[in-house]
Each structure stands twice: as structure tokens, then as C-alpha cells.
Amino acid sequence: MTGRGTDDTALRLQHATIGYGDVAIVRDTDLTVRRGEAVAVLGANGSGKTTLSRGLLGLATVLDGTVEVLGAPVGRLRERGRVGYVPQRHTISGAMPATVREVVGVGRLARLGLFRRLGARDRAAVADAAAAVGLADRLEDPVASLSGGQQRRVLVARALAAEPELLVMDEPTAGVDAASQEALATVLAGVSAAGTTLVVVTHETGPLAGVLPRAVVVDSGRLAYDGPLAGAEALAGTGGHHHPGEDEGPAVPGYRLDQPRPAPDAVRVRDGSR
């Protein structure tokens, strides 16, 4: 998918401070990602890497500086379908009675709006997204009948159905087996080759090493590294496997359980001062 306009910048952060409420998690960050790049975001638990990705989506607050996504200030992009998101989640709820086609079709609503019916082009986009993740033959199957790895691929297909220019993923390989990780890597290689910009938050770089040539490392809320993936892994401590909720510690008062804790030296921002 090709970018729009003459600017080849997909993401631009300048002196960006991002957090929740008045708590700054990621601080004074400069980062530029060109259209079509594939970038890993690495860091230890609580480092701020998930907050960084959420800041790109308008799910965390930009407290200072600027964050631009596809040429617009974050949260002001008119066509929401230009940005896809795969959240940090192992599977879709097993209680969901929907079929694969129905779940993937939800992703198309970002292009259409909530109250428009899917037309022929939309149905084709849904089918193409399912085919891209290797589930073309499972479109009519209940999501609950799929394995955990297949359900992860359904979530990827849901994001792809909107035909995004930028795809942000949070821990896409967590909690699935090696075969599913390899299948996902193949999917992402194809998505990247088509020109979609990838930003992937991950603890497990091995399966995706061939897809993500560039990495940034977040350490205590600041960018500690920006360069080739091979040089980032030791600094980020990505050798082990991470499972959401593992070693997370007690929730910070006023935070939802799905929000990351502030880094140890996180600061509060009040009335524009730090």
C-alpha cells in the first residue's frame, strides 16, 4: 500500500512526553519512522514501550512535545482506517459466537463507519485479509473453534481488513506456539513487502528477526537505542519469553489493570511543569 502526499514520514515524535493523567511514562522522545519501514520496539517490563505504542494511537496522552502520525497530529487523522492496531491479547474471547468472517469484517468498519453495510469491495477486502493470514478456508468457522495461534491471526486479519498504511502491534507472538509464530512472521513479511509501515512491540524477537531490521529500545521511559535489530537484543534483554501480567506487580492507584506501571523514575506533570 502506498503512502499519501509527498512526505515519506509515517511517524514523527519531537520531544514527546507520553503518559496517563498527569504521570509521564515516556519522556522527551525523538523518533522518526519512514513509510514502509518495519521497526521493533523493545524494552523490559515497565520500560514504557507499550505506552509509546499507545501514544501513537491516541490511547495514551501526549503531555508535551509533538506526535504526528501519517502527517497529522495524533488523534486528528480523518480516516481512522489508515492506522491498524493489534492489541496485546492472546486470543479472542472463547465465548464469542461470531465467525472468522464476522470478526475480520469488524476491521472494515474503520473505513466505512458504524452504520454502513459492507459492499462487494469490503467483502473482498475481508476475504483478502483472511487469505493473507492463512485462514481463507476458515471464514465460516466460529472463532471459538480455532487454536490460540489462529485466533491471533484473526486479530491481525481484522486490522488488515481496513487496508492500513501503518500497522501497530503489541506483543503479537506472546502466548502462541513456535509454528504459529513462524506463520505470523510470514504474514508480516508479506504485509511489509506490500509497503505497510510496521511498528511491533515485542519481547520475542527471534521469530520476527527477518521482518524487523530496525529496533528502538525503551529504557525507563527514554529511548536508549535506535539502530539495527541485531545490536538491540542484548541491551533490551529479549532473550526470555514474556507473558502479559507476568511480574507486573501491584496496580498503581488510579490506573486500569491493562495500563503499564510508571517506570521507577516516572514524573508527574502538573500545569505544564515537571
Buried (B, 14 or more C-beta within 10 A) or exposed (E): BEBEEEEEBBBBBEEBBBBBEBBBBBBBBEBEBBBBBBBBBBBBBBBBBBBBBBBBBBBBBBBBBEBBBBBEEBEEBEBBBBBBBBBBBBBBEEEBEBBBBBBBBEBBBBBBEEEEEBEEEBEEBBBBBBEBBBBBEBBEBBBBEBEBBBBBBBBBBBBBBBBBBBBBBBBBBBBBEEEBBBBBBBBBBBBBEEEBBBBBBBBBBBBBBEBBBBBBBBBBBBBBBBEEBEEBBEBBBBEEEBEBEEEEEEEBEEBEEEBBBBBEEBBEBEEEEE
